[in-house]
Amino acid sequence: MDISEEEKNNFYFKHIDLKYHDHEIEAFNKKFLTYKDCFLLLPIEEVKECLPSVFEWFEKNNISEVRTVCLIGHKASTNQAIHTDVMSGCLAINIFLTPESSEAVTRFYKTKDNITSGIAIGKVDDKISYNYFAKSNLDFVTCYKAENPVLLNVKQIHGIVNYTSAYRASLSFRFVEDPWHLIKD
Ligand SMILES: [Fe+2]
């Protein structure tokens, strides 16, 4: 399937029909949830053991090997700095672990001059680093709530707003090859 550069650049997010078993999420949460602000890289094999239905869905949907799995946590009433992810690849699949904070929102922006440049900081390695953006130079584009599994473009400017009274945790999968075929229906 051919996806043009323009289609890739215009892609922000899409909800996907990834189904998993709630008992798997419970087992995962018991093992890994910290209730802290975090961006933690997890051991892929251990995540796979907890969440077999997620990995089965990846296989069924011709998604290449998982490159990284990150646990992303935000405490209640927090506002993540607006950023793009610097790590390799554009696409992530995120699932949400804490239904109590399903009203938390991921907001996407574009720069007013349409030039995607930010101040690069925190470039520790290729796995965890971000470019940060000043809000005054941004226009809001779209957003989604932390409820259904989502495919998103982490190279678009984004930030999580958790104005709920609950902890928000998601699990973000990145792949050896971006599954661009999923952006089409
Ligand atoms: Fe991000």
Boltz pocket constraint, residues with backbone or C-beta under 6 A from the ligand:
constraints:
  - pocket:
      binder: B
      contacts: [[A, 83], [A, 84], [A, 85], [A, 154], [A, 158]]
      max_distance: 6.0
